[in-house]
Amino acid sequence: MPMAFKNIGLIPGSIGTVVVAVIATHCVHILVSTSRDVCKATKTPSLSYTDTCETVFKIGPRKLRPYSLHVRYFVDAAMAGVCLGGTSVYVIFIASSLKDIFDHLTPQHILSVEIYCCILLLPLIIITQIRYLKFLVPFSLFSNLCLIVTFGITCYYTFHDIPTPSEAKLVVDISRWPLFLSTAIFAMEGINVVMPVENEMAKPEKFLGCPGVLNFTMIFVAVLYGVVGIFGYLKYGNEVMGSVTINLPQDEILALIAKFLVAIAVFFTYCLQMYAPMDIIWTRLKPHIGSGYHNSAQILLRTLSVVLTVVLAIAIPDLGLLIGLVGAIFFSTLGILIPVIVQTVHKWNKTSLSSYLLWKNGCLLIIYFIVLISGCYSAVRDILIKYSSM
């Protein structure tokens, strides 16, 4: 978020954080509400994100019903893209943190971020071979503990001794704003985990509503991200990196501990994030592979997927630019485009389809295309500028 504020400035960044949070929250609302309506109509206890989208088209307008399976494939592809793109960001994040640590410990052997990405390849392949969610629980617990400690250390450095005057600008040139939008969406969007959470709640009726679990959580997230974004940008100015932890001092033990802990936490989170796309892809491939080759095929699939994320990380080893690109393409598609289309199709033959809903969803689609086109253009432009001059 501090890097996001660098691309827009303090005033529009504060407003933009609220706007992105409102849009993200609203899209979750319409997805969950649509899923509940479809469950009632089909007498189904619960539906996943993908199942909701497919079922809406199955029972929707007659002309759209033949496309239900294609919709499922598209949603699965977007879900896998979010996870694979996000894990590529994780690879760069781990590599950048390790580089900072070892640059300080072994200054006579300075290696590039790309080399650290290559070093990570084998450990990531090994840990990604864990196929059952229950075995990943201890890794999740340990990751959370590491992140809590890291967050405390990062706050200490971020809020301590903020320079005056700061390099932080109130407003940045508008050509940089698209990178704020895609970065903020990447940071705050979590719609892919919403349906499992809502489906597993003891009292799912409390998920939506006012205040509701979702609204309370998103208010907390927006305030937390806004505060960290503002003060991180005030602290480090134009030198702020893709993750504020990378800006922590390289020559202080406490900062090095934070970088080490967050690298470990994200390393273990990598295998958790890979669980969903591996499950999606394997479900599609399994019927076409003989049962005797299932184990070998799974190993190969997981290995190639890790290689893909590492190759993408090596191709774009700038954390901030890759976050902007992934956020613009995948997170906006999963978080804005699909919920809007699904709600519109679901309401199409209903009396509840109003001009307000059409105008509202039309505006959301315009926002989606602005984020997609401008975010991709800005990220690709900066990638070409940065690496063509090297």
Residue, then its C-alpha position, 0 to 999 in steps of 0.5 A: m500500500p505505501m507503493a500504491f500511495k507513491n503512484i497517486g499521492l496522499i489525498p487521492g490515495s486516501i480517497g481511492t483506498v475507500v473507493v476500492a474497499v467499497i467496490a470490493t465489498h459491494c462485489v462480494h455482497i452481490l456474489v454472495s447474495t446471488s449464490r444464496d438466491v441460486c441455492k434457494a432456487t435449486k434447493t442446494p445447501s451451498l455453492s462455491y464461487t465457480d458453481t454459483c457462476e455456472t448455475v446462474f447461466k444454467i437457470g438463467p435466460r434460455k439463450l445463455r444456458p448453452y454457455s454455462l460450461h464455458v463460464r465455468y471454465f472462464v471462472d476456473a481460469a481466472m481463479a487459477g490466474v489469480c493464484l498463479g499470478g499471486t504466487s509469482v509475486y510471492v517468489i519475488f517477495i521471498a527472493s528480494s527479502l533473502k537478497d537483502i539479508f545475504d547482501h548484508l551477511t555476505p557483502q563479498h557475494i552479491l547476487s541478483v534477485e533472479i538468482y535467488c528466484c532460481i535458488l527457490l525453485l527446488p524448495l518450492i517444488i518440494i513443498t508444493q507436492i503436499r496435496y492435502l489441505k490438512f497437512l498444510v494447516p501447521f504451515s499456515l499457523f506458523s506463517n501467521l505467527c511469523l507475520i504477526v511478529t513481522f507486522g509489529i517490527t514493521c510498524y515500529y520502523t514505519f511509525h518511528d522517526i518519520p522525516t520532516p519534510s517528507e518526499a511524499k506528495l499530496v497529488v501525483d501525476i495522473s498518468r501514475w494513478p492506474l498503478f494505484l488502482s491495480t495495486a490496491i485491488f491486488a492488496m484488498e481483493g479476496i473474493n476467491v476465499v469468500m464463498p468457502v468462508e461463508n459456506e462454513m460459517a455456523k451462522p452464515e446469515k451474519f456474513l452480510g448485513c449491517p454491520g455483518v462480518l463482511n462489512f466489519t472486516m472490510i472497514f478494518v482492512a480499509v483503515l489498516y491498509g490506509v494507515v499503513g499506506i499513508f505512513g509508509y509513504l511518508k516514511y520512505g517517500n519515493e524510495v518505497m518498495g513493492s513491500v514496505t518490509i524491503n525498505l527496512p534497514q539492512d544493517e539492523i538485527l531487528a529489521l533482518i529478523a523481520k525480513f527473515l520471518v516474512a520470507i519464511a511466512v510467505f514461503f509457506t503461504y506459497c504452498l497454501q496459495m497453490y492448493a486451489p489452482m492445483d485442485i482446479i487444474w487437476t480436476r480438469l486433467k484427471p479424467h483424461i489420464g489413466s489411473g496408473y499415471h495419476n501420481s506421476a501426472q500430479i508431480l509433473l503438474r505441480t512441478l511445471s506450475v512452480v516452474l511457471t511462477v518462477v519463470l514469470a518472477i524472473a521475467i519481471p523481477d520488479l515486485g511493484l510492477l508485477i503486482g500492478l500487472v497481476g492486479a489489473i488482469f486477474f484480481s479485477t476480473l475475479g473481483i469485479l467483472i465476474p460478480v457483475i455479469v453473474q448478478t446481471v444474468h441472474k436478475w435478467n428475467k426477474t422483476s427485480l432487474s431495475s434501471y438502477l441495477l443496470w446503471k450500477n453494474g454498467c458503471l462497475l463494468i466501466i471501472y473494470f475496463i479502466v482498471l484492466i486497460s490502464g493498469c496493464y498499459s501502465a505496468v507494461r510501459d514501466i516494465l519496457i522502460k525499466y528493462s529496455s534501458m538495462 
